């Protein structure tokens, strides 16, 4: 009887362990077996990810993804999806990782794990070049455009005082600002600063020192995948050490943003 009960107990423990996340196969194994690294990004966030005149998704995030997949020995598969549902899509298994300019925040770390950071950026508030608005306080009684799900979205709602309109990406934000349908926009600063530098947009940045500190931007993966995290971190470190990262960064941003 004791031997029988011991066997039953052992079998029960084994079944329990098999159902726990720690006992599940790491996503790195699944990626290696499939031969593909499925990477999600918005596709509307130039110069990080956007659709070019050949109808192909290109940008900093795309090149980083391609290089990481190469170093893992698999093929990259780029998937574009709305940013506000991207974490839910990752958790549901629609893709393996998000390399989509996602800032690492305590709230997001409750839902997913992060490799990296793979670059550092900041946030900014912008108005049209001809706008009479000079300060953030003046803008607070006006209409502000933000990208749904971004860290700027959370900041704008917590600060309050303005009418908020939400959009899916930078192109829409700039279009609405150009058309005068919003008085200002709040978003990651690098894409807008590059557009200003290239002469494509007649906008200016308000003085918001509280927003201009560095945001750590990470590679989101599902929870309980230490082997995948370690493999991505190693590949990223190797890219930085051998000059590949700097080359990609200079190509798309014009400076090293590690």
Phi, psi and omega in degrees: 000318180297320179294320180296313180296321179298321180294318180296315180298316180298319179294322180294318178296319180298318179294321179296314180298325180294336182268348182279150181304325183296334183269352180284154179296137177296145181300336178300321178298317181294321179295315179298318181293322181282335182078013183223143170249108182272115187244130179257145175201169185282324183078006180227042186219061180298141006267016184276316172205126180199164181266125182273187183288354174262009181064033178247145178278122183227172175134180181303310181298324180294313180295321176297316179298315180299318182290320178297316178300317179302318182285340173274352179080027181228173180268135176281139174235112183270128181238124177262139182204158180298137186295325185292342178247014190288325178291319177299320178295322177295313181295331180277356177085017180287339176207171186268332183201162174244115172243077191222038178059046181264117177292143178277119179230156178303322180296316180292327180292344174287334185259327184220166171258164181230136164265160181097208015290153179255349164197169179236137181216184178222183178240156180214161175242130187232149174229166177297148183304323182271003182294142176284349182289126182246336185229163177296324180298321178295325181287335188297342178263006185252200181255128184242132176262136179220162176270126183300125177097348178286164175297330177294331177299309180298316180300315183296320181289323179291322181288316175066178177102344181241169172271125184258133171239135185253146181222172185266342183193174181302315181305318179294318179302311183293324177297316180293323178293318179299319184279353180080014180278344169229153181272338179199167178225148175235126183194179174303136190280330186303310181301320182287320179297323177293319179297322178293314181300321181282355179080013182277337184227135179262072179229163177223154184267135175281158179280104181227073184300333180291343181259346192268011171288165185287135169259131173279123182254125188241174177259109185280135175225166178291155179299155174063044176228064184297327181290320177295317178301313181297320181294319179292318179297318179295314180299320179294316178299319179296321178297320180290324183287326186264004176094352181295318181298312181300321179299314179295316181297316179295323180299317189258329186247336181088005176200164180279120185248019181298000000 
